[in-house]
Amino acid sequence: MKKLALSLAVAAAPFIAQAETIEIEKPSFYGKLNVTQEFVQPENAGNYSQLNSNASRLGLKGKIALDHGLTGIYQIEYEVNADDGTESRSGNTLTQRNTFAGVKGEFGEVIVGMFDTPFKATQNKIDLFNDLQGDIKNFISNSENRKENSVQYTSPNMGGAVVTVDHINSENENTNNGLSTSVAYTLENIYVAAAYDNEVEGEKIDAYRAVVQITIDALQLGVLAENQDNADSSEDGWLASARFKLDSKIALNAQYGQSDIREKGASTMSLGADYKLAKTAKTFVYVTQEDSDDESLNATYIGGGLEYKF
C-alpha cells in the first residue's frame, strides 16, 4: 500500500507548537484509451468513414481507513475523447462517468453519486462489443443507464450471491423516484443474475433482465434476456454471445440479438477478433450488421482499433 505522509504544523500561540503526522493512502490514477477507425455502409445511403473514441476515460480512486472497522471509498471518472476532443451528445471536452463517495464494512457497501445502475451491471461480460457499435445499448436494451443522484447499497458476498439496491432521487415533486435492483450469483465459472428497474426509464415503465454466463476452458458463452413494460405495451429483447481463446494472445468474438425495445424488428450481429499486445493492451477488428423496420437505421460497420489500459 502506497501511503503519503503529510506533516501538519499547528501553532496555537507563538510559544506553543504541535506537529501531527496523518497517513493517507495515495489515490490510484487509471484510464483507458479505445480508438477505432470505422467504415460505415448505410443500407440506403452513401458510405463514409469515421474515427471513434469509444468511452475512453480517465479516473482517480482510493480508500481511507475509518474508525469502527470501516473503509471510506471514492472515485472520480470522466470520459475523454481522443478523436475530436468533444463528446458527441453534450459537446463537452470531459463528460462525467461513475463518480461517487461511500463507505464499506462487514455490512456491505454504500455509495452515493452518479454511477451505473445494478440493472446495467448485471450484463457482466456478455456484451463482447461493449462501447462499440455492436453494444447492446444501441439496438437491444433501453436500460443501460448511468444515473445521477443515486444512493446504492450492495450486500456482502453471501456464498456467491450479492444483492444490490439503488435508490434514484428524482429531485422533483412531480416525478417519481427510480429504483434499480439486482441479484447476482457466481459459482466458479458460472454467473447468473436477475435485475429489475422501476420507473428508471420514465413514469410507469418497468424493466426486467435475466443473465447467464458460463466459461468452459477456452470458451465463454452468455445469454441475456430483457423485457420492458409500460402502460401501453410490453417489448422483449435478447442477446447471445460466444468468445473463444485460440491461445494466450488471440480471441474470437461473436454475438447476435433481436429486440423490439429500442426499435421495432431490430437485430444486431457482430463478429470480431482480439490480439493481445501486452497485459493491458490489445488491437482488434470487427464487423457489425444492424437491421430494423426503420430502414434509415440499417447499416454495416467495419472497423479496427487499439485499446490501452493504465
Disulfide bonds with the S-S distance in Angstrom:
none
